[in-house]
Amino acid sequence: METIRYERRGELGYLHMDDGKANAMDRAFFSALNRALDAAKADGPKALVVAGRTGFFSGGLNVKTLPALDPQALHALHLDFAATMARVFLFPVPTVAACTGHAIAGGLILALACDLRFALDGDFRLQMNEVHIGIALPSWVLAITQPAIPPRRRVEVLLHGKPFSPSEAVSAGFFDGCVDGAGDVVAHAAQAALRLGSLHPEAYALSKLRMHGPAMERAMSLLSQEPIPGEAP
């Protein structure tokens, strides 16, 4: 069974992530996510909702497997990570994240790569913790995350790695809304996706590419110059 699947409901597409655990990211995760994006692109919904499983949007990279990777394998993982997140960031239809729980490191990057973000309120952590664990943020991560974070909050979110609750993330301005624990955050995200889907599709896609494309292209060109710890350049 696919841990990431695409389905169409009316005018909207839904990308569901559920590995039964923390939706940890590895090369298999990125392959599955790309297959789901391929399906969405071929299907042509007016907007796409990206949702996690109950309790977890995604916990980020699978840290349990990282120590076993040699530098070449770590480099390949990094390339897959960057290319997949860039694809979400530049996806031609509107994208809305339904953050169903924790979104940590790569999980938060994925949410921030979407055009809008809504979170389920509760005892969940939204955090970019890379600097805490000794990873310098690559330029491609900054290109994706900075547009979604108000300038006055970027230092504490990205550089200081401050953890936020869902309601705090809304107050800080990098999430667009919060649904109480009894609510349906996927349905709430779908309502926002329908509103975005009413916009002119070609104009939206081209404007999004012009808005984000140049910075993303430059950031991706720096990948070989910015190895992460343990990675072969």
SULZIGI-V355446 format. One record per residue. PHI is phi in radians with two decimals (999 if undefined). Layout:
phi: <PHI/PHI>
//
This chain:
phi: <999/-1.17/-1.39/-2.28/-2.36/-1.95/-2.50/-1.92/-2.32/1.12/-1.45/-1.86/-1.80/-2.21/-1.94/-1.81/-1.91/-2.76/-1.74/1.42/-2.29/-1.86/0.89/-1.17/-1.70/-2.56/-1.13/-1.14/-1.04/-1.16/-1.08/-1.13/-1.13/-1.16/-1.10/-1.14/-1.17/-1.03/-1.10/-1.14/-1.10/-1.20/-1.36/1.22/-1.20/-1.30/-2.79/-2.23/-1.76/-1.90/-2.23/-1.73/-1.72/-1.03/1.69/-2.51/-1.39/-2.92/-1.52/1.52/-1.01/-1.30/-1.17/-1.18/-1.62/-1.05/-1.08/-1.46/-1.49/-1.34/-0.99/-1.17/-1.18/-1.14/-1.12/-1.10/-1.08/-1.07/-1.09/-1.08/-1.01/-1.08/-1.13/-1.25/-1.15/-1.10/-1.13/-1.09/-1.03/-1.77/-0.99/-1.24/-1.77/-1.02/-2.16/-2.31/-1.51/-1.86/-1.46/-1.56/2.96/-1.07/-2.37/-2.12/0.90/-1.01/-1.12/-1.26/-1.02/-1.07/-1.09/-1.23/-1.27/-1.40/-1.30/-2.40/-2.44/-2.24/-2.10/-1.42/-1.26/2.66/-1.45/-2.08/-1.98/-2.02/-2.72/-1.69/-1.78/-1.01/-1.08/-1.05/-1.82/1.53/-1.94/-1.33/-1.18/-1.21/-1.04/-1.16/-1.15/-1.15/-1.09/-1.39/-1.49/-1.08/-1.06/-1.51/-1.92/-0.95/-0.88/-1.25/-1.81/-1.14/-1.12/-1.24/-1.31/-1.62/-1.42/-1.53/1.07/-1.16/-1.39/-2.16/-1.38/-0.97/-1.15/-1.18/-1.14/-1.18/-1.09/-1.34/1.66/-1.83/-2.11/-1.70/3.13/-2.38/-1.95/-1.14/-1.01/-1.57/-1.57/-1.96/-1.21/-1.17/-1.11/-1.14/-1.11/-1.11/-1.08/-1.15/-1.11/-1.09/-1.11/-1.16/-1.15/-1.42/-1.31/-1.08/-1.12/-1.20/-1.13/-1.09/-1.07/-1.24/-1.13/-1.10/-1.12/-1.19/-1.22/-1.87/-1.05/-1.05/-1.16/-1.17/-1.09/-1.12/-1.09/-1.17/-1.20/-1.63/-0.92/-1.24/-1.63/-2.20/-1.12/-1.50/-0.92/1.53/-1.59/-1.36/-1.25>
//
